[in-house]
């Protein structure tokens, strides 16, 4: 600072272990109060002035002067050794102002931990037999810090190689010099250790679980053509809270036949010892995807021109900037960025159309300025896009509802399917020939899929005496007769189901919590309550399994794919478990269903064992 020499700034070497700390200085306020303020003088008494040399000498013996420098010139002023702030001191002012300033001085309070440990007398630095370092009321544990570091890498998708970054090492050293940074291989072992401990906790949960478990699974392929199968368990716990846990993230070598998939799925369920608790297994059969894709095929050429335009103007930062500037010049609010769809996912095509339609007037103006742009959609293309986007809104909302992860979806399936069918029937009778032809094609696919589901369900549940071995047919016939007799006599007895059906129907509410109803009022129907817990846990969609791939375009990045399958599975599963643990502790993450995935970096490469 200007006006002061470097000699006035004490270095850390000037302080010994016996120097007083800030707390000692503040606690000395009352001790020096008597010597800080001299008694008032009586103006009526005429006495010669007394030399202040002895008084000044006594004031300078206060411990607060070790942190201040007296300023000469005959004024009672001092300068802080840390922030160089000047204030009155000595004489009538005493040292109270200096003590108050020292307690709040930002420079003095920001000294590093090593210097503070040297200056604080009351804290003794000791090392226990277990290797933990204790000073004052705080105990530093190297193992705890390593576990927290590994957990943060798992939860926040940091690369394993971050422990080798020089900047990160220096940052951690500035926070806690006692922490010994580990290598990448060591942190990988810590990740596997956390995966093992969390898996044991999940195993205990499944062993104690009395309700059924619904399974969703799906198979995806990475950019390196490697297959991975994600297996997710859904269940309702004892508090009637819907839970979802990723059980396995398995590398699937070719061939991906039905027998191979079934074998790997069974091995995963057996390893968790839950094969006898499974209620349903939901797979992605792409029925709804096929229905919508049949409707989109009618305007395939129009969609392709719009897709080419989006790809052109989002290909480079300069083109994106030109597009945004043109939109602003035309007074069109640029609220959403252009997004290119995935041809195999109709919902992404819907979102692309819905966003691009907002800027349909921008594309013709851009063609006048860029001769290389040759994919301008026609007015007919935009008209067809607006019609199809409006109709697909119903399917998109239903898909979004079915993709819920934190609430039951099986209870809303029938209503949404009925709404979709009603909409298709209405569109089939539309006066517009284009809408009518599109809806007719979609309705035929919808009915075929529904008929196939009903046939499969009825055929799988149909049981006759001829299906039973001959040696057991007689006993089976007796059982059927007993059931028929019981069903006939039950008309005179009010069963638990009869009492439930006799209750008045609740008014419809969008915010109705069906799990809370069965938790509180369902106790009157104990058998139905157990059945409801099993049924409401069944998901309509496989979104929980698909979400493991969504951020990276629903595929595993080639860089992360080069990790060993055991390490990749540990990272994927542990991330899901740790985040759910935080949710249960009252600290829910700000994540949606598509956020349980790994960010891939080029630094997570080179691991082959």
N, C-alpha and C positions, 0 to 999 in steps of 0.2 A: 504494500500500500504506500501511497505517496506520503512523504513527511516522516516516515519511520524507517529506521535502519533495520537490517536483518538481525542485529544483535538484540533487538527488543522482542523478537519472536523466539521463544524457547523451543528447542527441539525435544523429541521424545526421550532423548538420552539424558536430559536434565532432570527427569523425574525418577526418583528411586522408588523402591517398593514401600518405603516408609512415608511417602508423601501422602497427605490427606486426600480423600476422595470428595466428590460433590456432596454426598450425604453428610459427611462430617462437617463440611463447611456450613451447610444449611442448618445443621443442628447446633451450631455454635452461636446462633443469633442471640439467644438469651444470655449466654455466658459473657459476651463482650458489650452488652447493652450499657452497663454502668460506665465503662471506660470510653464508649463511643460518643456519648453526648455529655459535654462538660456542664456543670451547674451554672444556671443563669447568673450573670453578674449584676450587682446592685449599682445603678447609675448614681445613687446619692453618695456613695462611698468613693472618695478620691484616693486611688492607689496607683502607684506606678505600674506600668505594664510588666507582666512577667514573661521572660524569654520562653518560647515554646519548644526549646530544644529537648528538654526532658520529656515533655508531653508527647512530642512527635516521636521520640525514641520508643515510648511505651506503646503508641499506636502501631508502629511498624512491626511490633512483635506478634501481632495477630496473625493467625494462620491464613487469613484471606489474602494477605499481601503476597503470598506465594503465587497467586494467580493474577496479580495486578502490578503495574509499574507506576511509581509516583512521577508525576509531571512537575518539572521545576518551574521557575518563574514566580515564585511567591504565592501561587494559588493552590488551594487545597483540592487538587484534581488528580485523577488516576486514569490509567488506560488499561483495558482488558488485554491480557496477553494472547487471547485467542481471536477475538473479533475486532480488537482495537477500538472498541467503543469507549468514549470518554465520559466520566461522570464525577460528581463531587465526592470527596472522601476526606476523612480526618476532620479535625476541628469540630464545629457544631454539627456537621453532617454525619460524623462517625463512619462506621464501616457497614451499616445496615444496608445502604443502597448497593454496595459492592456484593454483599452476600445475596441479595435478591437477584441481582443481575447474573451472578454465577450460577444460580439454580436454573435459570432459563436461557443461558447462553447457548445458541445453536452450535457454535464451533466447538465448544468444550464438550458438549454432550454427544458429538458425532465422532469422537475418537474411536479407533479400532479396539476390538475386544482385548487384544494382547496388552495394550497400553492401560486399558481400564483395569484389567486384572492386576497389573503391577501397582496401580495407585490405590486399590481398595484393600484396606487392611483386614476388614471383617470377613472377606471371602478367602477360604483356604482351598487350594487346588490339590485334589487327592485322586489317586487311581485305585479302584477297587480290585479285588482278586479276579473278578469276572471281566476285567478289561474296561469297565465303564469309568469315565472321567467325571468326577463330581466337583463342582465349585458352587458354593452357596447352596441355594435351594434347587439348583438345576443339575440334572445328570445327563451327560452326553453319552449316547450309546451308538457306536459305529454300526451295529447290526440293524438297529431300528432305522437309522438314516438310509442304509442301503436298501432296506425293504420299501421305504417310502419313495426312494428314487425309482426303483423298479416298478412300483405301482403307478407312478406318474407316467412312465414310459408306456405302460400298458393302457391306461385309461385315456391318455391324450394323444396316443398314436405317434409319439416321438420316435425317431430312429434309434436303434440300439447303439449306433456309432456316436451318438451325442456325447457319451462319456469320454470320447477321445478328442473332442473339440477343445482347443486351447482356451477360447473365450469362455466356454462353459466351466472349464476347470478353474479359471481365475475367478469367475463369479462365485462359485461355491466356496473357494478358499477365502474370499472376502467376507462371506457370511459366517463360515465356521472353519477357522484354520485347523481345528483338530480333526476334521473329516478327511479320511484318506480315500481319494478318488480311485475307483475300481476300473478295470479294463472292460472292453466290450464282451469278451468271453465270460467274464465273471458276472456281468449284469445279465447276460443271457441265462446263466445258471440260476441267478436270483429269480428271473421271470419263470423259469420252469419250476422252481421251488414254490413260488406263489401259486402257480397253477395246480401243483399237487395238493397244497393245503386247502385251497378253495374247492377243489374237487372232492376232498374228504368231507368238507362242510356240506356240499350239495348232496353227497351220498347219504349223509345222516338225515337230511331233509326228506329225501325220497323214501328212505327206510321207514320214517315215522308217518309218512303221508298215507291217509286212509282212503282218499278219493282216487278216481281214475286219472290217467295222464293221457292227453291228446298229443299226437306227434305230427309235426309238419316237416317235410323234407323236400329238397330240390337239388338238382344237379346243374352245375354251371361249368363253363370252360374258360380258361384264362387265355391271354393273348399268345401264350406259348403252347396252346392246345392241350393244356393239362386240365383234367377234370377234378372237381372238388364237390363233395356232397355235404351240405349243411343240414344238421338234424337239430330240431328245436322241440322242447317239451313245454306244454301248456297245462296248467293245473290251477285249481282254486285252493288256497291254503286255509288253515283253520280260522282265520279272521275274515274269510270270504273276500279275499283280494285276489284278482286274476294275476297270475305270475307266468312269465315266459323265460326260459333259460336255454341257452345254446348248449347242447350236450356234446356234440362232436362236429369237427370240421375236418373231414377225411379226404385225403388225396386218393383219387380214383384213377388208377391206370387203365388203359384200354384193354379189352373191349368193354363198353358200357352197356352190357346186355342186361335184361331183366333179372336173370339169375344172379349176376354179379352184384347188382344194386340191392337185391333182396338179401343176399348173403351178408353184405357189409352193413346193411341196416340192422339185421338181426344180431350181428356181432356187437354193434354199438349198444343196442338195447340190453343185450345179455351182460355186457361189461358193467352196465349201471344197475343190473339186477332189477329191472323194471318191466321185463317182457310180459309178466303176468298182470301188470297194472295198466297196460295200454288199452284205451277205449277205442280210438280211431287213429288212422294214419292218413293225413291229407297230402296229396301230391298235386303238382301243377299240371293239369291236363289241357290247359289253354282253350277251354271251351268258349269262355267269354271273349277271349282274344280272337278266336276264329270267327265269332259272330260279327264283331265290329269290323274285322278286316274284310269280310265279304261285302260289307256296306261301303267301305273305303275303296274297294277295287273298282267301283263304278266311276269314280273321279280320279283314277290313278294318274292320268296324264296331267291333270290340273295340279294335283298335290306334288307331282314330281317337279313341275316348273317353279312352284313356290319353294320347294325344298332346295332347288338349285340356286334360287335367289338368296335364300338365307345362308347357304354355304358360301356363296361368293362374297357377301358383305360382312361375314364374320370370319373370313379366312385370315385376316391380318389386322394388327392394331390400327394401321393407317386407314383401312377401309371402314373399320368400326367407328373411328373418329369422324370420317366423312359422313357416314350415315347419321350419326348423332347430330352433327352440325346442320345437316340438311333438315332434319326433323325440327330442330329449334328454329331455323329460319322460316319454316312453314307454320310455326306456332303450334306444333303438335307436341304435347307433353311426352317426354321420353321417360316413361315410368318403368318399362320393362326392356331388358336386353333381348336381342334376337337369340333364339335357342334352336339348334339343329336337332331333329328328332332321331330316334332309332327306328329303323324301318320295321323291325320285328315287334315293336311295342306300340300298340295303337294309342295308349294314353300319352306317350311322348309326342306322337303326331298331333293329337288333339291340342296339347299345350302349344306346340309350334304354330298351328293355325290360329289359335286364339290370340297369340301375341303378335303374329305377323299381320293379322287383319287390322290391328291398330295403326299400322304404318303403310297401308296399301297405297296411299297417295304419295309416299316418299319415293317409291321405286321408279315411277315414270320420270320424275324430276332428275333422279340420279343417272338414268340412262342417257339424258341429254349431255351430261358432263363426263361420262365414262363410256367410250366406244367399245371397250372390252366386255362390258356387261351386256349379255345377249340372251338372258333368261327371263325377260320381263313377262310376268303373268298377265293374261288378258282380263277384260272385265268379266267375261264368262267364268274364268278361273276363280276370281274373287267372289263372284256370286255363289258358285258351288261351294267354296270354302266356308262362306258364312252360313249356308244352309246346313252343311254337314257338321260344323262346329256347334250349331244350336241343338241339333238332334243328339249329338254325342255327349252333351252336357249331362243328360240323364244317366248314361252309362258311366260317365266319369264320377259323378256323385255317388253312385252305388258302389263302384269299385273303391272309392276313397273310404266309404263307410265300412266295407268289408275288410279293408286293410288296417283297421284299428288294432292296436297292440295292448292298450290299457283298459279295454272294456270288452264285454262279451259281444260276439257277432252272430252267434247261432240263433238268437232270439229275434233278430231283425232280418234274417235271410228271406223268409217267406214273403214278408211285406214288400221288400225291394224287388224280388223276382216278379211278384205280381204287378208292381208298378212298371217294370220293364216290359212285361208282356202286354199290358194295357196300352203303353205308349206305341209299341210296334203295331198293334191292331189298329190304332188310330191313324198311324202314318200310312198303313196299307190302304186306307180309304181316303187318302188325301187327293185333292183335285190335281195337284202338281204331279205330272207323270214321272219326273225324276225322283221325287220323294217316294212316290208309290213303288217304283221299281226297286229303289234302294231298300225300302222297308220290307218288301216282299222277299227279297233275297235274304235279309237278316232274319226275318221271321221263320223262314224254312229251316235255317241252320239252328235257330233257337229251339224250335219244336223238336227237331231231330235229337238234339242234345238232351232235352228234357225227357223225351220218350226213352232214350237210351238209359238215362239215370233211373227212371221208374222201372224199366225192365230189369236192370241189374239189381235193383233193390228188391223187387218182388221175387226174382228167381233165386236170389241168395237167401231169402227168408222163408221160402216155400219148403215145408217139411211134410213128407207123407210116410206112410208105413213102408212103402217099397224102398225108401232111401235107407232103411235100417237093416242091418244084417239079420238073416233069418233066425238066428239063435236069440235075438233080442226083440223080435217083432211082437211076441206075445206080451212081454212086459211093457213094450212101448204102447200097445193097444190099450192096456189097462190104464196107462198114464193119460192117454188121450181121453178115455172115457171118464176118468176122474176129473180132468180139467173141464170137460163139457158139463158134467154134473155140477161142479163148483160154480161155473159161470151161470148155470140156470138157477141155482139156489141163491146166488148173490143178489138177485133182484129184490129180495125181501130184506137184505141187510145193507145198511148204509156204510160203505167202506170209507177209507181215508180219502180216496179219490172222489167219491160222491160228495163228501163234505166240502172238498176243495172246489168242485165244479158248481156247487150250490151258492158259493160266495158271489156277491155282486161284483161285476166287472169294474175295474178301476178306470177312471177317465184317462184318455190318452194324454201323455205329456212327453215332450222331447227330452226333458231332463230326468225322466224316470230312471231310478237306480234299481235295476232288477236284482243285483247282488245284495244290496242292502235290505230289500224286501224279504228275500229268502233268509237272510241272516236273522232278522228281527221277528217277522211274522211267520216265517216258514217252520218255526219250531213246533207249531201245532200239527204239522204234517211231517213227522220225522222220516218216513220212507220216501215221500216225494222230495223232501229236502235233499236227501242223499242223491237221488236221481238227478235233481236239478243241478247239483254241484258238478256231476259228471258231464251233463249235456252242455251246460253253459261254458265249460272250458274248451269246447271244440271250436277251433277257428274255421271260418269259412274260406279264408285265403291263406296262401303260404307266404304272406309278406314277411313274416318274421324270419323265415329262412332266406328269402330273396334279399332282405335288407342288408345281409352280410356283404353284398356285392354292389349296392346301389351307388355309392359315392364315386367309385372308380368305373362308372359305366356298367355296373353289374358284372364285372369281371375282375379277377384278381390280377393285379399289375404284374408284368414280367419280373420286375425287380424283387417284389415280395415273394413271387413264385419261386425264386431261387433259394429262399430260405429252406431249411430242412422242414419236412412236413410236421414233425413233432413241435418245432418252434412256432410254426405258423398256427397250428391248432391251439397251442398254449396261449398265444397272443389273442386270437379271436375269442376263445371261450372265456379267458380270464377277464377280458375287457367287459364282456356282457355281465359276468358275475359281479365284478367290482362296482360297476355302475348301479346295478340293482341293489347291492348292499348299501350304497350311499342313499338310494331312494328310500329304503326301509328305515334309515337313520334320520330321515327328515331333511336331507340335502339332495333333492332331485336334480339331475343334470339338465341343462337346457338343450335337450336332444329330442329329435323325433325318431320315428321308427327306422328311418333310413340312415341313421347316424352310427349304428353299430357296425363299423367297418374300419379298415386300416388305411391310413394315408400311406401311399407308397413313395419312397424316396430312393434315389439312385445309390444312396450310401448303404442300404440294406441288401448288399449283394456279396457274392463270393463265399457264401456258406454252403457247403455241400455235404457236411457230415452232421 
